[in-house]
Amino acid sequence: MRSEFTAQARREIKRICKRRVLENWGRCVGIQFLYMLPFVLLVLLMYAVLFGRAIALVMAGNTDDYVLTMALVQGLNSMWIILCIMLLVSGPLTFGMMRFYVAMQRGEEPHVGMLLTPFTSLRSAWTGIKMVFCLWFRSFLWMVGPAVVYTVLSIAMTVNAAISGDPNAMNVPLTILYILFMLAMIPVQLKVMTYQAGWALLYDDETRSVWDATREASAAFKGQFGKLFVFVLSFLGWMILTIGVAYLCVGLGMAGLFVVQGGTGIAIFALCCIAALCLLVLLGAFTNTYQMTSFFGMHEFLCMPPVQPQGMPPVDSWPGQDDGTG
């Protein structure tokens, strides 16, 4: 029998992780920025490759539809190279990010350079690539069933409405079906989330199979999905705050753009967008690190040794818990 994950244990894990994140907030912001930078550059490069030729032709005055279409096709063919590069980069980068989270959760001394650590070893980089693909494949296996059922039912209902001659008759049933589909996806998303804990196992041993690591990590959450759901909901306030602050800044910018108008209005809108981006980075770095470190803390709590027999002192600590000296 393993230790029970109670509300008190959840609060204690979150308290410890929150303190550690606040102590390393600057590092969290730095590593989040470095993590996103390659993807932003690759996305910009992808758009340039995809639409660059067509935009250049239009600016040169060429309006021939065939020529523009062929330019887009050529860009589409080249885009696959960018996607392959993105896949090769995402694996090691994600592995480095997860190493940072695990190290922080365990009370070690994380540093921003951990993001690039997997690139220093071919085995580490390959492990990251395999893990990302494994997580995607497991997610696909769990989601394909509900997605197929939802698609088939929605098509059948739409066809039936078209045959009956009243397309609007299926609006309410389709809405209900969509709501049921989203509710059915909640346990699926929770199951997929449990596989993420496999990163902690790879942190300890990169040589192990990524399939086995995700399976063993997910097994620790068996029978704990209700508590995992509550755990995820406990971060809802931080998520709403992060998104709300960004939307508030953009909303203020839009108000300035339409009320003040002119160059001053544009300047206000630009400043508000910059403020929204900065706040999103700061709060996002805190929220993401806080949630992921707490998630790894929950996993390691569930992996604690079995409760001692009666008469033996209880196990009341887990990897990463304070030892009273900090």
C-alpha positions as CSV (number, residue, x, y, z in Angstrom):
1,M,0.0,0.0,0.0
2,R,1.5,3.3,-1.0
3,S,1.1,6.6,0.8
4,E,-2.2,8.4,0.2
5,F,-2.0,11.6,-1.8
6,T,-4.1,13.9,0.4
7,A,-5.1,17.6,0.1
8,Q,-2.5,18.3,2.8
9,A,0.2,16.6,0.7
10,R,-0.8,18.5,-2.3
11,R,-0.6,21.8,-0.5
12,E,2.8,21.0,1.0
13,I,4.2,20.0,-2.4
14,K,2.9,23.2,-4.0
15,R,4.2,25.3,-1.1
16,I,7.7,24.0,-1.4
17,C,7.7,24.2,-5.3
18,K,6.3,27.7,-5.2
19,R,9.0,28.9,-2.8
20,R,11.7,27.4,-5.0
21,V,10.3,28.9,-8.2
22,L,10.1,32.4,-6.6
23,E,13.7,32.0,-5.5
24,N,14.7,31.2,-9.1
25,W,12.2,33.3,-10.9
26,G,14.9,35.0,-13.0
27,R,16.3,31.7,-14.2
28,C,12.7,30.5,-15.0
29,V,12.1,33.5,-17.2
30,G,15.5,33.1,-18.8
31,I,15.1,29.5,-19.7
32,Q,11.5,30.0,-20.9
33,F,12.7,32.8,-23.2
34,L,15.6,30.7,-24.6
35,Y,13.3,27.7,-25.0
36,M,10.7,29.7,-27.1
37,L,13.3,31.7,-29.1
38,P,14.3,28.8,-31.6
39,F,10.6,28.0,-32.2
40,V,9.7,31.6,-32.9
41,L,12.6,31.9,-35.3
42,L,11.7,28.7,-37.0
43,V,8.0,29.7,-37.4
44,L,9.1,33.1,-38.9
45,L,11.4,31.2,-41.2
46,M,8.6,28.8,-42.2
47,Y,6.3,31.7,-43.1
48,A,9.1,33.3,-45.1
49,V,9.7,30.1,-47.0
50,L,6.0,29.4,-47.5
51,F,4.9,32.9,-48.6
52,G,8.2,34.7,-49.4
53,R,8.2,33.9,-53.1
54,A,4.6,34.8,-53.6
55,I,4.9,38.0,-51.7
56,A,8.0,39.0,-53.7
57,L,6.1,38.3,-57.0
58,V,3.1,40.4,-55.9
59,M,5.3,43.3,-54.8
60,A,7.0,43.1,-58.2
61,G,3.6,43.5,-59.9
62,N,3.1,39.9,-61.0
63,T,-0.6,39.0,-60.6
64,D,-0.7,35.8,-62.6
65,D,-2.6,33.2,-60.6
66,Y,-0.7,30.2,-61.9
67,V,2.7,31.8,-61.2
68,L,1.6,32.7,-57.6
69,T,0.2,29.2,-57.1
70,M,3.4,27.6,-58.2
71,A,5.3,29.9,-55.9
72,L,3.2,28.7,-53.0
73,V,3.6,25.1,-53.9
74,Q,7.4,25.5,-54.0
75,G,7.2,27.1,-50.6
76,L,5.1,24.2,-49.3
77,N,7.6,21.7,-50.5
78,S,10.4,23.6,-48.7
79,M,8.4,23.9,-45.5
80,W,8.8,20.2,-44.7
81,I,12.5,20.9,-44.1
82,I,11.7,23.5,-41.5
83,L,9.3,21.1,-39.8
84,C,11.9,18.4,-39.7
85,I,14.4,20.8,-38.1
86,M,11.7,21.8,-35.6
87,L,11.2,18.2,-34.6
88,L,14.9,17.6,-34.2
89,V,15.3,20.7,-32.1
90,S,12.2,20.2,-30.0
91,G,13.2,16.9,-28.5
92,P,16.6,18.0,-26.9
93,L,15.2,21.4,-25.9
94,T,12.2,19.8,-24.2
95,F,14.5,17.3,-22.5
96,G,16.6,20.2,-21.2
97,M,13.6,22.1,-20.0
98,M,12.3,19.0,-18.1
99,R,15.7,18.5,-16.5
100,F,15.5,22.0,-15.2
101,Y,12.0,21.4,-13.7
102,V,13.0,18.1,-12.1
103,A,16.2,19.6,-10.7
104,M,14.3,22.5,-9.2
105,Q,11.6,20.2,-7.7
106,R,14.3,18.1,-6.0
107,G,16.0,21.1,-4.4
108,E,19.1,20.9,-6.6
109,E,20.7,24.0,-8.1
110,P,19.2,24.4,-11.6
111,H,20.8,26.7,-14.1
112,V,19.7,28.1,-17.5
113,G,22.4,26.1,-19.3
114,M,20.6,22.9,-18.5
115,L,18.3,23.7,-21.5
116,L,21.2,23.0,-23.9
117,T,22.7,20.1,-21.9
118,P,21.1,17.4,-24.2
119,F,22.9,18.9,-27.2
120,T,26.2,18.0,-25.7
121,S,25.5,14.3,-26.0
122,L,24.2,12.5,-29.1
123,R,22.5,9.9,-26.7
124,S,20.8,12.7,-24.7
125,A,19.6,14.4,-27.9
126,W,18.3,11.2,-29.4
127,T,16.5,10.4,-26.1
128,G,14.8,13.7,-26.2
129,I,13.6,13.1,-29.8
130,K,12.4,9.6,-29.0
131,M,10.5,10.9,-25.9
132,V,8.8,13.7,-27.8
133,F,7.7,11.2,-30.5
134,C,6.6,8.7,-27.8
135,L,4.4,11.2,-26.0
136,W,2.9,12.3,-29.3
137,F,2.2,8.7,-30.3
138,R,0.6,7.8,-27.0
139,S,-1.5,11.0,-27.1
140,F,-2.7,10.0,-30.6
141,L,-3.6,6.5,-29.5
142,W,-5.8,7.8,-26.7
143,M,-7.4,10.6,-28.7
144,V,-8.1,8.9,-32.0
145,G,-11.0,6.8,-30.7
146,P,-13.1,9.6,-29.2
147,A,-12.2,11.9,-32.2
148,V,-13.4,9.3,-34.7
149,V,-16.6,8.6,-32.8
150,Y,-17.3,12.4,-32.5
151,T,-16.6,12.9,-36.2
152,V,-18.8,10.1,-37.4
153,L,-21.7,11.1,-35.2
154,S,-21.4,14.8,-36.2
155,I,-21.3,13.9,-39.9
156,A,-24.3,11.5,-39.5
157,M,-26.3,14.1,-37.7
158,T,-25.4,16.8,-40.3
159,V,-26.3,14.5,-43.2
160,N,-29.6,13.6,-41.5
161,A,-30.5,17.2,-41.1
162,A,-29.6,17.9,-44.7
163,I,-31.9,15.1,-45.9
164,S,-34.7,16.2,-43.7
165,G,-34.5,19.7,-45.2
166,D,-33.9,21.5,-42.0
167,P,-30.2,22.1,-41.4
168,N,-30.8,24.2,-38.3
169,A,-32.5,21.4,-36.6
170,M,-29.2,19.8,-35.6
171,N,-27.6,22.9,-34.1
172,V,-28.6,22.0,-30.5
173,P,-27.8,18.3,-30.8
174,L,-24.4,19.1,-32.4
175,T,-23.7,21.5,-29.6
176,I,-24.6,18.8,-27.0
177,L,-22.5,16.3,-28.8
178,Y,-19.5,18.7,-28.8
179,I,-19.9,19.3,-25.1
180,L,-20.0,15.6,-24.4
181,F,-16.9,15.1,-26.5
182,M,-15.0,17.8,-24.6
183,L,-16.1,16.2,-21.3
184,A,-14.9,12.8,-22.6
185,M,-11.6,14.3,-23.4
186,I,-10.9,15.3,-19.8
187,P,-9.9,11.8,-18.6
188,V,-8.0,11.3,-21.8
189,Q,-6.0,14.5,-21.3
190,L,-5.3,13.5,-17.7
191,K,-4.1,10.1,-18.9
192,V,-1.8,11.7,-21.5
193,M,-0.5,14.1,-18.8
194,T,0.7,11.2,-16.6
195,Y,3.1,10.1,-19.3
196,Q,4.9,13.4,-18.9
197,A,6.3,12.2,-15.6
198,G,8.5,9.8,-17.7
199,W,10.9,12.8,-18.1
200,A,11.8,12.4,-14.4
201,L,12.7,8.8,-15.0
202,L,14.9,9.7,-18.0
203,Y,16.5,12.4,-15.8
204,D,17.8,9.6,-13.6
205,D,18.6,7.1,-16.4
206,E,18.8,8.2,-20.0
207,T,19.6,4.7,-21.2
208,R,16.1,3.3,-20.3
209,S,13.4,2.8,-22.9
210,V,11.2,5.9,-23.4
211,W,8.2,3.6,-23.8
212,D,8.9,1.9,-20.5
213,A,9.6,5.2,-18.8
214,T,6.2,6.6,-19.8
215,R,4.4,3.4,-18.9
216,E,6.0,3.2,-15.5
217,A,5.4,6.9,-14.8
218,S,1.8,6.6,-15.8
219,A,1.4,3.5,-13.6
220,A,2.2,5.6,-10.5
221,F,-1.1,7.6,-11.1
222,K,-3.3,4.5,-11.2
223,G,-6.4,5.2,-9.2
224,Q,-5.4,8.9,-8.7
225,F,-7.1,10.5,-11.6
226,G,-9.6,12.3,-9.5
227,K,-6.9,13.8,-7.3
228,L,-4.8,14.6,-10.4
229,F,-7.9,16.5,-11.8
230,V,-8.1,18.5,-8.6
231,F,-4.4,19.1,-8.7
232,V,-4.7,20.6,-12.2
233,L,-7.7,22.7,-11.2
234,S,-5.7,24.1,-8.3
235,F,-3.6,26.1,-10.9
236,L,-6.6,27.4,-12.7
237,G,-6.4,30.8,-10.9
238,W,-2.8,31.3,-12.0
239,M,-3.7,30.4,-15.6
240,I,-6.7,32.8,-15.6
241,L,-4.5,35.6,-14.1
242,T,-1.8,35.1,-16.7
243,I,-4.2,35.1,-19.7
244,G,-6.4,37.8,-18.1
245,V,-3.5,40.3,-17.6
246,A,-2.4,39.8,-21.2
247,Y,-5.9,40.4,-22.5
248,L,-6.4,43.4,-20.3
249,C,-3.3,45.0,-21.7
250,V,-4.3,44.3,-25.2
251,G,-7.8,45.6,-24.4
252,L,-6.4,48.8,-23.1
253,G,-4.3,49.1,-26.2
254,M,-7.3,48.7,-28.4
255,A,-9.2,51.3,-26.4
256,G,-6.4,53.7,-26.8
257,L,-6.2,53.0,-30.6
258,F,-9.9,53.8,-31.1
259,V,-10.4,56.5,-28.5
260,V,-7.2,58.5,-28.9
261,Q,-6.6,57.6,-32.6
262,G,-3.8,58.9,-34.7
263,G,-0.1,58.4,-34.0
264,T,-0.7,58.6,-30.2
265,G,-3.3,55.9,-30.3
266,I,-0.9,53.6,-32.3
267,A,1.9,54.3,-29.8
268,I,-0.4,53.4,-26.9
269,F,-1.5,50.2,-28.6
270,A,2.1,49.3,-29.3
271,L,3.2,49.9,-25.7
272,C,0.2,47.9,-24.4
273,C,1.1,45.0,-26.6
274,I,4.7,45.1,-25.5
275,A,3.5,45.2,-21.9
276,A,1.2,42.3,-22.5
277,L,4.1,40.3,-24.0
278,C,6.4,41.0,-21.1
279,L,3.8,40.2,-18.5
280,L,2.9,37.0,-20.3
281,V,6.5,35.9,-20.3
282,L,7.0,36.8,-16.6
283,L,3.7,35.2,-15.3
284,G,3.9,32.4,-17.9
285,A,7.4,31.4,-16.7
286,F,6.2,31.4,-13.1
287,T,3.0,29.5,-13.8
288,N,4.6,26.9,-16.1
289,T,7.5,26.2,-13.7
290,Y,5.2,26.1,-10.7
291,Q,2.8,23.6,-12.2
292,M,5.5,21.3,-13.7
293,T,7.6,21.2,-10.6
294,S,4.6,20.5,-8.5
295,F,3.5,17.8,-11.0
296,F,6.9,16.1,-10.7
297,G,6.6,16.4,-6.9
298,M,3.2,14.7,-7.0
299,H,4.7,11.9,-9.1
300,E,7.6,11.3,-6.8
301,F,5.2,11.4,-3.8
302,L,3.2,8.6,-5.4
303,C,6.4,6.7,-6.1
304,M,7.3,6.7,-2.4
305,P,8.1,3.3,-0.8
306,P,5.1,1.4,0.7
307,V,3.8,2.5,4.1
308,Q,5.8,0.8,6.9
309,P,4.1,-2.0,8.8
310,Q,2.3,-1.2,12.0
311,G,4.7,-0.2,14.8
312,M,7.3,1.2,12.4
313,P,7.8,5.0,12.0
314,P,5.7,6.3,9.0
315,V,7.3,7.6,5.8
316,D,6.6,11.3,5.8
317,S,9.1,12.6,3.2
318,W,9.6,12.3,-0.5
319,P,12.3,13.4,-2.9
320,G,12.5,17.1,-3.0
321,Q,10.8,17.8,0.4
322,D,12.4,20.2,2.8
323,D,14.6,18.5,5.4
324,G,14.2,21.3,7.9
325,T,17.5,22.9,7.0
326,G,16.4,25.2,4.2
